[in-house]
Amino acid sequence: MSKLVRIGVFVGMILPELLLAQYYPRPRRGVMPGTPNPGAYKNVAGSFRGKLKDLNSKEITIETDDDQVVSIHRTRKTKFLKGTQTIKPSDIDLETVVTVDASEDVDLSLTAVSVTVDPPKKSAEDKN
């Protein structure tokens, strides 16, 4: 009987400790300290400046100063501006220098928020 009591005490005291040792302490899951909050950068992509190469009902294509071609999706909410005035997309000629403010979608594609026609640069001849 003494042997049976020892086995019962062993099982009653040691076995729960072994089971809990596998479970606790639980590792923390989630964002590690120092990791930026993904929500803080939501919808931020930036501005793109360049010559307008193509403008259709679904997409705006510009060529940047460093000869990169950027295609940005366009929606019905995209605003077209010249200075502070709203204009029609058809009023913008190809090869016109524009700035496109874009946001980033969930699928990491760019969507144009606004397209602003940049004023022409004044050359050295115009200053004299």
Backbone as CSV, one residue per row, in Angstrom:
resi,resn,N_x,N_y,N_z,CA_x,CA_y,CA_z,C_x,C_y,C_z
1,MET,0.819,-1.186,0.000,0.000,0.000,0.000,0.869,1.258,0.000
2,SER,1.981,1.198,0.711,2.892,2.331,0.783,3.430,2.677,-0.609
3,LYS,3.687,1.658,-1.398,4.180,1.875,-2.751,3.102,2.535,-3.618
4,LEU,1.882,2.148,-3.429,0.774,2.719,-4.158,0.554,4.185,-3.784
5,VAL,0.753,4.535,-2.534,0.602,5.919,-2.078,1.717,6.777,-2.691
6,ARG,2.941,6.249,-2.718,4.058,6.998,-3.314,3.804,7.281,-4.804
7,ILE,3.295,6.313,-5.517,2.995,6.496,-6.934,1.879,7.537,-7.086
8,GLY,0.874,7.496,-6.233,-0.229,8.456,-6.272,0.257,9.878,-5.997
9,VAL,1.146,10.023,-5.023,1.701,11.346,-4.712,2.554,11.826,-5.877
10,PHE,3.351,10.942,-6.442,4.193,11.305,-7.582,3.338,11.787,-8.756
11,VAL,2.341,11.021,-9.077,1.470,11.379,-10.191,0.697,12.661,-9.865
12,GLY,0.247,12.812,-8.618,-0.543,13.968,-8.216,0.258,15.259,-8.160
13,MET,1.563,15.185,-7.880,2.371,16.398,-7.740,3.249,16.679,-8.968
14,ILE,3.868,15.686,-9.501,4.835,15.879,-10.579,4.158,16.016,-11.943
15,LEU,3.176,15.224,-12.213,2.526,15.236,-13.523,1.908,16.606,-13.858
16,PRO,1.179,17.254,-12.932,0.660,18.589,-13.267,1.770,19.618,-13.545
17,GLU,2.870,19.513,-12.822,3.986,20.431,-13.061,4.581,20.222,-14.449
18,LEU,4.695,18.983,-14.883,5.211,18.709,-16.213,4.271,19.248,-17.300
19,LEU,2.981,19.087,-17.071,2.027,19.580,-18.052,2.027,21.110,-18.108
20,LEU,2.108,21.768,-16.966,2.126,23.230,-16.938,3.447,23.778,-17.473
21,ALA,4.520,23.055,-17.328,5.810,23.510,-17.840,5.780,23.614,-19.366
22,GLN,4.974,22.828,-20.006,4.851,22.905,-21.459,3.946,24.054,-21.891
23,TYR,3.129,24.553,-20.998,2.144,25.561,-21.353,2.555,26.976,-20.933
24,TYR,3.111,27.155,-19.748,3.465,28.480,-19.237,4.961,28.639,-19.198
25,PRO,5.554,29.766,-19.335,4.917,31.023,-19.680,4.609,31.052,-21.169
26,ARG,3.476,31.582,-21.491,3.039,31.663,-22.877,3.818,32.753,-23.595
27,PRO,4.298,32.464,-24.777,4.977,33.530,-25.525,3.969,34.575,-25.973
28,ARG,4.402,35.828,-25.950,3.529,36.920,-26.387,3.467,36.935,-27.897
29,ARG,2.286,37.019,-28.381,2.102,37.096,-29.824,1.564,38.475,-30.164
30,GLY,1.942,38.940,-31.320,1.476,40.258,-31.735,2.656,41.093,-32.187
31,VAL,2.512,42.374,-32.058,3.509,43.310,-32.540,4.650,43.401,-31.536
32,MET,5.845,43.252,-32.018,7.027,43.360,-31.171,7.289,44.829,-30.858
33,PRO,7.905,45.134,-29.726,8.229,46.521,-29.419,9.153,47.100,-30.487
34,GLY,8.890,48.334,-30.862,9.707,48.989,-31.874,9.213,48.771,-33.288
35,THR,8.242,47.897,-33.472,7.687,47.662,-34.797,6.654,48.748,-35.083
36,PRO,6.769,49.415,-36.237,5.791,50.465,-36.521,4.387,49.906,-36.663
37,ASN,3.436,50.690,-36.261,2.036,50.309,-36.368,1.626,50.385,-37.840
38,PRO,1.190,49.274,-38.450,0.843,49.311,-39.869,-0.268,50.293,-40.177
39,GLY,-1.157,50.536,-39.238,-2.243,51.479,-39.462,-1.760,52.916,-39.574
40,ALA,-0.588,53.198,-39.010,-0.071,54.565,-39.053,0.324,54.974,-40.456
41,TYR,0.632,54.026,-41.323,1.065,54.321,-42.676,0.009,53.983,-43.719
42,LYS,-1.206,53.759,-43.284,-2.267,53.367,-44.203,-2.546,54.496,-45.198
43,ASN,-2.704,54.124,-46.439,-3.040,55.042,-47.529,-1.967,56.082,-47.819
44,VAL,-0.754,55.864,-47.396,0.314,56.807,-47.684,1.204,56.218,-48.770
45,ALA,1.339,56.935,-49.861,2.230,56.480,-50.917,3.140,57.609,-51.362
46,GLY,2.577,58.789,-51.603,3.412,59.914,-51.956,2.933,60.647,-53.177
47,SER,3.799,61.533,-53.654,3.519,62.330,-54.846,4.493,61.955,-55.943
48,PHE,3.996,61.953,-57.163,4.811,61.615,-58.314,4.720,62.774,-59.297
49,ARG,5.870,63.242,-59.766,5.905,64.387,-60.677,6.548,63.951,-61.981
50,GLY,5.946,64.346,-63.089,6.517,64.007,-64.378,5.615,64.433,-65.518
51,LYS,6.034,64.071,-66.723,5.273,64.407,-67.923,4.160,63.390,-68.129
52,LEU,2.985,63.895,-68.434,1.830,63.042,-68.686,2.019,62.304,-70.005
53,LYS,2.009,60.986,-69.959,2.183,60.167,-71.161,0.872,59.579,-71.658
54,ASP,-0.030,59.232,-70.727,-1.314,58.660,-71.114,-2.326,58.960,-70.021
55,LEU,-3.536,59.247,-70.436,-4.613,59.526,-69.495,-5.889,58.936,-70.069
56,ASN,-6.383,57.880,-69.426,-7.644,57.293,-69.864,-8.572,57.164,-68.667
57,SER,-9.692,56.521,-68.833,-10.695,56.477,-67.770,-10.290,55.612,-66.579
58,LYS,-9.251,54.814,-66.735,-8.862,53.919,-65.649,-7.449,54.146,-65.123
59,GLU,-6.611,54.839,-65.884,-5.201,54.903,-65.513,-4.549,56.208,-65.958
60,ILE,-3.576,56.639,-65.159,-2.754,57.800,-65.476,-1.322,57.305,-65.581
61,THR,-0.642,57.621,-66.666,0.747,57.207,-66.848,1.596,58.459,-66.997
62,ILE,2.656,58.545,-66.163,3.572,59.675,-66.251,4.994,59.151,-66.377
63,GLU,5.858,59.982,-66.944,7.287,59.672,-67.018,7.998,60.660,-66.112
64,THR,8.690,60.139,-65.093,9.353,60.994,-64.118,10.629,61.596,-64.702
65,ASP,11.232,62.518,-63.965,12.454,63.182,-64.415,13.615,62.211,-64.613
66,ASP,13.592,61.091,-63.892,14.661,60.094,-64.051,14.260,58.972,-65.005
67,ASP,13.368,59.276,-65.946,12.965,58.389,-67.032,12.298,57.092,-66.580
68,GLN,11.607,57.126,-65.469,10.817,55.979,-65.041,9.361,56.226,-65.393
69,VAL,8.701,55.194,-65.888,7.290,55.296,-66.246,6.472,54.738,-65.085
70,VAL,5.535,55.562,-64.587,4.709,55.182,-63.443,3.251,55.176,-63.883
71,SER,2.569,54.059,-63.646,1.143,53.947,-63.944,0.376,53.943,-62.635
72,ILE,-0.625,54.797,-62.554,-1.400,54.959,-61.328,-2.874,54.820,-61.685
73,HIS,-3.597,53.998,-60.912,-5.031,53.812,-61.146,-5.773,55.117,-60.889
74,ARG,-6.852,55.277,-61.600,-7.686,56.465,-61.470,-9.105,56.033,-61.142
75,THR,-9.773,56.746,-60.254,-11.166,56.458,-59.918,-12.013,57.687,-60.203
76,ARG,-13.301,57.568,-59.976,-14.179,58.714,-60.185,-13.954,59.775,-59.115
77,LYS,-13.276,59.420,-58.040,-12.987,60.370,-56.965,-11.700,61.161,-57.207
78,THR,-10.929,60.793,-58.226,-9.685,61.500,-58.528,-10.010,62.928,-58.965
79,LYS,-9.344,63.900,-58.340,-9.571,65.306,-58.664,-8.483,65.801,-59.607
80,PHE,-8.868,66.625,-60.553,-7.938,67.230,-61.498,-7.935,68.735,-61.253
81,LEU,-6.744,69.283,-61.011,-6.621,70.684,-60.620,-5.598,71.414,-61.471
82,LYS,-5.878,72.691,-61.672,-4.889,73.599,-62.263,-4.841,74.772,-61.297
83,GLY,-3.775,74.830,-60.503,-3.735,75.782,-59.398,-4.702,75.297,-58.338
84,THR,-5.697,76.136,-58.033,-6.715,75.726,-57.059,-8.044,75.423,-57.725
85,GLN,-8.107,75.596,-59.058,-9.359,75.384,-59.778,-9.477,73.951,-60.285
86,THR,-10.674,73.413,-60.191,-10.955,72.078,-60.718,-11.103,72.165,-62.233
87,ILE,-10.490,71.213,-62.936,-10.572,71.167,-64.394,-11.008,69.773,-64.832
88,LYS,-11.331,69.642,-66.108,-11.680,68.331,-66.673,-10.389,67.618,-67.064
89,PRO,-10.370,66.294,-66.976,-9.187,65.556,-67.410,-8.828,65.810,-68.868
90,SER,-9.835,66.055,-69.695,-9.579,66.296,-71.118,-8.884,67.637,-71.367
91,ASP,-8.857,68.520,-70.369,-8.182,69.813,-70.503,-6.666,69.697,-70.378
92,ILE,-6.173,68.542,-69.973,-4.734,68.345,-69.779,-4.152,67.711,-71.039
93,ASP,-3.188,68.387,-71.655,-2.529,67.864,-72.852,-1.446,66.865,-72.471
94,LEU,-1.164,65.935,-73.374,-0.046,65.013,-73.168,1.250,65.816,-73.135
95,GLU,2.245,65.299,-72.437,3.555,65.925,-72.239,3.502,67.119,-71.278
96,THR,2.345,67.388,-70.684,2.238,68.433,-69.668,2.820,67.899,-68.370
97,VAL,3.561,68.738,-67.656,4.136,68.322,-66.377,3.042,68.383,-65.311
98,VAL,2.847,67.247,-64.626,1.814,67.137,-63.599,2.411,66.531,-62.329
99,THR,1.718,66.764,-61.227,2.043,66.102,-59.966,0.835,65.270,-59.574
100,VAL,1.057,63.991,-59.332,-0.020,63.074,-58.959,0.178,62.681,-57.505
101,ASP,-0.791,63.025,-56.664,-0.792,62.580,-55.271,-1.532,61.252,-55.234
102,ALA,-0.883,60.235,-54.690,-1.455,58.889,-54.735,-1.536,58.274,-53.351
103,SER,-2.482,57.366,-53.218,-2.607,56.579,-51.993,-2.372,55.117,-52.344
104,GLU,-2.074,54.331,-51.316,-1.782,52.915,-51.531,-2.979,52.082,-51.111
105,ASP,-3.404,51.181,-51.984,-4.528,50.305,-51.688,-4.055,49.087,-50.905
106,VAL,-5.008,48.287,-50.477,-4.702,47.074,-49.726,-3.819,46.128,-50.538
107,ASP,-4.036,46.070,-51.848,-3.250,45.186,-52.707,-1.941,45.833,-53.154
108,LEU,-1.546,46.937,-52.499,-0.293,47.659,-52.735,-0.239,48.367,-54.083
109,SER,-1.379,48.541,-54.737,-1.404,49.314,-55.969,-1.644,50.780,-55.625
110,LEU,-1.276,51.657,-56.555,-1.425,53.092,-56.339,-2.731,53.582,-56.947
111,THR,-3.416,54.467,-56.228,-4.624,55.102,-56.722,-4.454,56.603,-56.621
112,ALA,-4.719,57.306,-57.722,-4.558,58.756,-57.752,-5.647,59.426,-56.927
113,VAL,-5.232,60.326,-56.043,-6.163,61.124,-55.256,-6.401,62.445,-55.980
114,SER,-5.299,63.056,-56.448,-5.418,64.307,-57.198,-4.311,64.399,-58.238
115,VAL,-4.622,65.089,-59.327,-3.662,65.352,-60.398,-3.630,66.866,-60.565
116,THR,-2.450,67.455,-60.340,-2.305,68.904,-60.420,-1.386,69.260,-61.576
117,VAL,-1.856,70.159,-62.445,-1.025,70.645,-63.544,-0.020,71.623,-62.950
118,ASP,1.277,71.339,-63.154,2.318,72.209,-62.636,2.488,73.425,-63.537
119,PRO,2.747,74.586,-62.946,2.994,75.765,-63.793,4.291,75.564,-64.568
120,PRO,4.369,76.102,-65.781,5.598,75.927,-66.562,6.770,76.615,-65.885
121,LYS,7.947,75.981,-65.993,9.155,76.568,-65.418,9.564,77.770,-66.252
122,LYS,10.016,78.790,-65.561,10.495,79.975,-66.271,11.945,79.730,-66.663
123,SER,12.245,79.883,-67.941,13.602,79.666,-68.418,14.426,80.933,-68.204
124,ALA,15.705,80.852,-68.460,16.607,81.995,-68.287,16.255,83.114,-69.252
125,GLU,15.723,82.783,-70.446,15.348,83.787,-71.429,14.147,84.600,-70.951
126,ASP,13.207,83.944,-70.231,12.017,84.642,-69.762,12.340,85.636,-68.656
127,LYS,13.397,85.399,-67.915,13.759,86.280,-66.806,14.339,87.583,-67.315
128,ASN,14.965,87.581,-68.484,15.595,88.807,-69.020,14.631,89.656,-69.728
